Amino acid sequence: AAANGLDVIVTDHHLSDEVRGNPPAVAVVNPNQPDCEYPDKHLAGVGVAFKLAHALLLEIGREDLMPSFLKIAAIGTIADIMNLTGENRSIVALGLRDIPSTRNYGLKALMEVSDCSSEMTSTHIGFRIAPRINAAGRMDVARHVVELFETDSFSEARRIAEMLDKRNRERQQMQQQITEIALTQASETAGDGFVVVAGEGWHRGVIGLAASRIAERLHRPTVVLSIENGTAHGSGRSIPGFHLVNALDSCSDLLEQYGGHAAAAGMKISSESISLLRERLCGYAGETITEDMLEPELLIDARVSAETMTLHLHKEVSSLEPFGAGNRKPIFATSGLRLRFEPTVMKEKHLKLYLESGQGQRFEAVWWDGVNKGKGRTLLPGKSIEIAYTADVNTWQGSSRLQLVVEDIKEDN
């Protein structure tokens, strides 16, 4: 760009490379670069770009355009799983408020295919809107998302949104296939403290998602590698208390490239070195991971009686929105509940539960991925159970009722 006489401004939010320094740009806008005095160091990349846009619009007296940018900044901040505190919280709260009334054809069409037409919360963005946006980059080309938001034709926006929806379904299927194969591999070394699995030609766009699923399912730090032409590209996910990059530092002589942070990392390695990488990482984990760290822990915010579980409870909790990283939705626990019927299996992996308390209150609950998470549990009608859950609302044809979103289930003592 410089050779062609172009000035370049770089925006970023990652920790700077103190060895190589900043690129030779006209300006580098990054709150995490050395000597930057900007007080909020937790802005998402889209948040930094938003700040630059704000400054430029102030210069030309067009600050009135900022609400339009806030919508995209809110979506990006949630999709990047940034802590919803400080400025991030303000950006997301203000952006979510205006999204339902957007005039952007692309966002309208994306909301329609995602079944998000009336209200918008961080959950809608994180589990419906963002996956369809991300699927473009994982499965195809990210340019389609730019075309979606720039088109001035709703029919074209609808076509692109439906294509993104299709790509997301393909991504889900591919992710599930790779995860199942990887879990089979991982089960052979389930006793080890670190899971390293690899496969020839696995789609690199979904190995990070597969690593997240395996780390969550087995509660072990996990690396998933895709091998192609003798080289493996990997993505890793950790568990609370275990610093993933420190683990990779212990194997740096084996890795051609690597980087990341405590919870997630990426790497490049020769396929011939994968076995040694597994051995070294398991050895490092054996020296640093305690037995307590390998036991999954669920933090309960409050124990709630069945009588208290009402739509009013959900309304009170909703006043604490937006929820997300750094401000998770409160988790409640209620005991003395019984299943009225056998759980209903939805889409071969989720469970719908019909519950009743000893005082006669009845509730419906959903357990996402409950078929896998509930393995080994006895969910029989009439058995007294305690559930940990978040409060949600299910609206159908204008009628709203409380819905419990299950985090875990155990038999009552």
N, C-alpha and C positions, 0 to 999 in steps of 0.2 A: 504494500500500500504506500509506504514512504517513497519507494522508487518511482511510483506514479504520481507523486505530489499530493497524496491524500493525508490529511491529518486524522489521527485515530485517538479515540477516547475509549479506554477499557474500564468496564465496571465488573466488580467481583465481590464476593463475600467470604472467600476461603482464606485460611492463614497464608500469608505471603511466604514465598521461598526466600529466606534470608541469605542464602548462598548466592543464588543467581540474581536476586533483586527483581525489580519491576521491569516489564518490557519497555522498549524505547518509544513509548506513546507520548502524545501531547499531554495527556493527563491519565492518571489511574485513580479511579474512584472506588475505594475499598476501606470500610471502617476498620478492617483487621490488618491493615498494613502498618509497619512500624511508624511510630510518632504521630499516627492519626489520633486526634483528640475527640473525634465524634463519640458521644457518650454511649450510644446503643450499638453494641458489637454483635447483636444477634439478628440483624436484618437478613432476610433471604436475598438471594441474588436478584430476584424480581423487585424486592424492596429497595435495593440500591439503585436499580435502573429507574424505579419510580421517583426516587429522590432527585436524580439527575433531570428527569423530565419535569419535575416540579420547579426546579431552579430555572430551567430554560423557559418554561411557560411564564414564570414570574417576570423574567426579563422582557417579554413581549406583551405583558399585560393580559395574558389569557389563562389565568389561574382558574377560571370558571370551567375549564375542561378537565380539571383534576378528578372529579367523581367518576368519569369514564375510565380513567386509568386505575382508579382504586379497585374496580371490579376485577381486573386482570391481576393486580397486585395481590388481592385477597386470595384468588384461586391459586396463584403460584406459591404463596407463603404456606398455604395448607398442603399443597401437593408436595412441597419440599420438606414437609414434616418439621418445620421450624417451631421453636418454643413460642406459644401464643401468650407472650408477656411483653411488657413495654410497648414499643411502637408497633411490633407485629400484631399485638392484640387490637390496637386502634385501627390499623389498616384492615384487618380481617373483619372486625365488627362493622366498620363503616361500609366496606365493600359488600359484605353479605346483605346488608340492609337494602342496597339498591339493585342487587342482581335481578330479583324477580321483575323489575320494571325496565330491564335493559331494552334498548332499541337496536342493539347489534344483532343482525340477522344470524350470524354464526353462533353466538351464545344462545340465542333463542332456540335455534334448531338443536343445539347440543343438549339443552335442558329438556327439550321434548323427547329426544331419543333416550334420555337418561331418566325419564319419568320424574322430572323435578320442575313442576310448573307453578306451584302455589307458594311454598315457602322455601327458604334456603338456609341450611345450617352448615357448620364445618363438616358434619358427617355426610351430608349430600355431596359436598365437594370432594371429600377424601375417598368416598367409596363409589361414587357414580360419575361425577364430572371428570375429575383428575385421571382416573384409569383410562378413560377414552381418549383424553389428550395424550397421555403418555404412551398409549398403544401405538400411536403414529410413529414415534421415534424408535420404539422397541421392535416393531414388526415391519415398518415400511420407511417412509421419509417424513421428518418433522415438518417439512414444507406445507403439508396438507393442513396443518393447524393454522399456519399463517394465512393460507388461502381461505380457510373457514372464517376467520375473524375479519378478513378484509373484503369479502364479497359484498356487493350491494344488491344481490339477488337472493331472495329467500329460497327459491327452488334450488339454486346452486348450493346454498348453505345446507339445505336439507339433504342433498345428495352427498355432500362431503361428510356431514354428521353421521349419516347411515353407514358410510364407508368406515368411519372411525369406530362405530359401534360394532361392525363386523370384524374389524381388526382386533378389537378388544376381546371378542369372543374367541377368535383364533389364538390370541395371546393366552387366554385362560386355559384353553385346551392344551396348548403346548406346555404351559407352565405345569399343569397337572400331570402330564405324561412324564416330563423330566423329573418332577418332584417324586413321583411314585417309583421311577427307576432308581433315583438317587437314594430314596429311603430304603429300598431293598439292599443296595450296596451298604448303606450306613448301618443296617441292622446286623451285618456281619461283624462290625466292630463297635457295637452299641455300648460296650463296657468302657471304651476309651473316653478320655476327657475331651477329645477334639475330633470332629467329623471332617474328613476330606474325601470328597467323591468326585469322579471325573467321567466324562463320556465323550465319545467321538462325535463331532458335529452338532453338539447341543447348541440351540439358538442362544447367542450371547445376550440377546435382549431380555431374556427371562431368567438367567442363572442367578441374578441377585434376588429376584422374587422367590425362586426355589430355595436359595440359601436361607431366606427369612423364614419360610415355612418349616424347613427342617430344624433350624435352631429353635423355633417355637415348639415344634412337636417333640423333639428329643431333649430340649433344654441343654444343648451343648453348643459351644462356638463351632461354626460351620463354614467351610469353604467349598464352593461348587465350581468345577473347572470344565471349560469347553475346549476340547482338543481339535486342532486343525493343522495339518501339515507339520506335525511334530512340535507345535507350540500350543501351550495351554493358556487361555485367558480365564481368570477366576474372579469370583466375587465372594466376599466373606461377610458374615453377620455374627455378632457376639451375643453374650448373655450379660446381665447386670453384674458389675464388679470385675469383669475380665476385659483388659485393654487389648483389642485385636492388633493394633499396629505394633505395640510392644512385642507381641508374640511373633509377628512377621519380622521385626528387627532381629530376633534371635535366629532367623533363617535367611538373613539378607544375602548371604553368599550364594544361595540357591536361586534367588529371584532376579529376573532381568529388570523388572520394574515393579514397584508397589507403592501404595499410598492410601491415605484415608484417615480415620480417627478411631476412637475407642470402640464405637459400636459397629462400624462398617468399613470395608476396605476393598480395594481392587488390586490385581496383581497379574504378572505375566511370567511364565516359567517354561522351561523345556519339558516336554512330556516325559522324557527319561528321568526327570528329577522328582516326579510326583510322589513316588513311593517314599523317597527320602524325606520329602517335605512333610508327608503324613507322619512319618516316624518322629521327626524333629518337633513338630507342633504338638503331637501327643506327649512327647517327653516334657516339653515346656509346660503344657497344661498340667501334667502330673505333679510338677514342682510348684505351681502357682495357684491352682484351683482347689479350693477346699470342698469337702462334701456338702456343706451348707449351700455353696454357690450352685451346686448341681441340682438342688431341690427347687422347683419352681415355687414362687411365692406370690400370693394374691393379697393385696392390701385392701381391707374392708374399711370404708369410711364411717359407716354407722349400721347398727342392727336396727331393723325396722319391723314393727308388728304388722300383721296382715291388715288390721283395721286402718293403718296409716297409708297403705298402698292405694293411692287414689290419683285421679287426674290432677288434683290440686298439688300433690307431691311433685308430679312432672312439671307443672307450671312453675313451682318454686325453684326447682332445680334449673329450669331453662333460663332463669334470670342470671345464671352464672355463665351463660354462653358468651363468646365462642369457646368450645372445648377442643382440646387437641394436645399436642406435646407441650409439657410444661403447665397445663391446666386440664388434666384429664377429667372426664365425666365421673361424678361420684359413684362409687360402687357400694350398694347396700346388700345386706344379708337378712334373710327371713327364714325362720325354721317352722316346723309344724305344718308343712304343706304336703299334700298328697296328690298323686296323679289320678285324675278321674278316668282316663283311658290310656291305652298304649300310645306312645309318642307317634306322631305322623312324620314320615320321612319326606322331605321336600328336595327335589332335584338330586336325589340319591346321596346327599351329603349333609343337609340341614335337618334339624328336628323342630317340630311344633309340639309344645307341651300344653296340656289342659290341666290346670291346678285348682285345688280347693283347700281352704284353710279349715281348721277345726271349728271355726265360728260360722262357716258356710260361705265366706267370700270366695268368688271364683275369678281366676285370672288366666290369661293366655300368655305364653312365653315362647320365644324363639331362641334356639341355640345354634348359631352359625357354625358350620363344620362340626355339628354335634355328633354325627355318625363316627367320626374319627376321635374327637375329643372325649366322647362318652364310652369308648371301648373299655371293657372291664367293669363298667358300672351296671348295677341292676336297677333298671327303671321300670318297675312293675306297678300297676294300679294298686292304690291302697297303701303302699309303703310310704312311711313318713320320711321326708327329705328336707334338707336345708339348701337353699339356692343363694348364690351370689349373683348379682345382676345390676344392670343400669336401667333406669326408668325411661321409657319411650312412649310414644303415642301412635296408634294405628288409626288412620282416617280412611273411611271407605264410604263413598256416596253421601258425603256430608256428615256422617256419624263418626265420632271419635271415642276411642276407648284406650285405657292403659294397656301397654304391652311391655312385658319384662324381657330384656335382652340378657340371656344367661351368660355369665362368665365361668361359672363352675357349679357343680352339684355334688353333695355328699349325703350319705344317710345320716339321719338324726341320731344323736347319742342316746 
